[in-house]
């Protein structure tokens, strides 16, 4: 028992000294449609109709919900799952709407044919839905339904701290990548901040 603990501590020390990046397979998830960082310890995966949450610390994967085929998954301001229904319509003029998002019991109607690429809090980031059209990006307020064109967003869906990232291989397998040194520095800063 003591030998096992000494080996674990010794391997952690060697890991920190080496500065080596790690790649860890996340089991039972292949080619998810969406990856969302809930917080530093939890990642949400959307695979077909199922929504899974992976706990990085405990290395557990749990099914936390389902979605319809025309629903996009996002996180509200409390990091709870929010679903955005998407409907597209064929129109005859620019006076009509071609897209309806249904979120939190509201219908948001838009002329450009768009699809969400991120929902975070009260903001939807959307992009032109048709690949053959010029790509435009929009920021939409869920509360008011106001839409504003924006520059192409960067880092959609990335971890806030950049120490952890999700990577997919050619077969669709999903890996968690991290640098042990950076995680230790983050943990020390977080602990120091909590003690202050």
N, C-alpha and C positions, 0 to 999 in steps of 0.2 A: 504494500500500500504506500509506504513512505517512498520507496524506489520509484513508483509510478509518478508521484507528485514531484519528486526531484527531476525526473526526466521531462515532465511537462514544463516546469519552470526553466530548465536548461534549454529546452527547444525554443521557448519564447524569447529567452535572452539571445540565442543565436539568430533567431528571426529578426529581432530588432537591430542587432549589429550588422547583419547582412544588408538590410534595407531592401530586401527582395519583395517584389510584388507577388501577390497571391491570386490564384484563380481557382474558384470553388464552384463546382457544378451544383446547380439548383435542381433537385430531382423532380420528375413528373411534370415539368413544364417544357413544352416544345413549341416553338414559333408562336408566342403570344401576339395578339393584335395590339395590345397596349401594355405599357409598363409605367407605373406611377410611383414616385417616392412619397410615401405617407409621412415618414419621418426617418431619422437616422437608422432606426432599428427595423423598419417595416417597409416592404415593397409590395405593391399591388400588381397582380398580373391578370389581364383579361384574355381568356382563351375561349374562343367561340362564345357560348352562352354563359360560361362560368366565370366568376370573379374569385380569385385566390389572393390570400395574404400570406407573405413569407416573412417569418420572424428571423432576422439575421443572427441574433444572439443565440436563440434557442434552436435554430436550424429546423423550424417546423413550418409546414405548409398547410393552410386550412382553406376550405371553400367557404367564402363569406357572403355569397349571393349569386344572383343570375341577372342576365340582361336579355332584352329582345334583340333580334338581328339588326334593327335600325336604331339602336341606342348606343350612345357614346358615354364612357365612364369618366368621371372627374371627381375632384375633391372639393368640398365646401370649405368655408373659413375655419371650421373645427376639425378638418381632416376626415370628415365622414364622406362616404360614397354618395355621389349625386349622379343621376342618370339624365341624359339629354336625348330625347327622341328626335329623330331627323326625318323630315318628309320633303321630297322634291316634287315639283309640279312642272308640267309643260305649260308655257305661257305664250300669249299672242303679242304682248306689248310690255314696255318697261313700267307701265302703270300697275301691273299685277305683281304679285309676289311669287317667287319660284322656290323659296325655301321656308319651312317652318321648323323652328326648334321648340320642343316642349320640355320645359324644365321647371321644377318646383311649382307645378300647377299653372304655369304661365305659357302662353303661346307667343313666341317672338317671330315676326314675319319679316322677310327680307327679299329684295329684288334679286341681287346676285345669287347665283346658285353656289352655295358655300357648304362647307362641312367643318365641324369643330376639330381642332388638333390639340386643344388643351382647355381644361376647365379648372380654374383655381380660385376658390373663394367666390366672389361675385363677378368674375370676369371670364368670358369665353374668348379664346383666340381661335379664329376660323381662317380657312383658306379657300380659294376657288375650288369647287368640287370636281370640275371637269378638267382632266389632264391635258387636253388639247388646247385649252384656253390659256392666255397669259395668267400667271399666278399672281394673285393679290392677297394680302393678309389684312385681317380686320380684328379689332378689339371691340367686344360687345359687352355692355353692362347688362347683367341679368335683371337688375332692379328696374332700370328704365327702358331697356330694349334699344338704347342708342348704340349705333355702330360707327366706328371711325377707322379709316384705312390707316395701316401702320407699315413700317418697314418689316422685312422678314425677321421674325423673332429668332433669337439664338437660345440654345440650351433648353428647348421644350422637353420637359420630362426628366431632366437630369437631376441628380442628387444635388441638394443645395450646397453641400460642402465639398464636392468634387473628390473626396477621398474614396468614395465607393462608386462604382459604376457597374452597369449591367451590359453584358456583351453576348451576342448570339453568334454561334459558329455556322458553317455551311449546312449542317444537318438540322439546324433549328434549336440545338441544345442551348440552354441559357446558363451563363456563368456570372458569378459575383466576383469582381476584381477589386482588390484593395492593397494598400501599402501599409504595413504594420507600423512603420515609424510615424506616418501621418496620423493614423488612428490614435497612437499613443499621445502625440502632441495635442490632438483635439481633446482627448479624454482629460489630460492634465489641465488644459485651458478651461474646459467645462467645469471640472471639479473646483478649480481656483475661483471661477466666477460664482459658483454656488456657495462657496465658503465666505466670499466677501460680503 
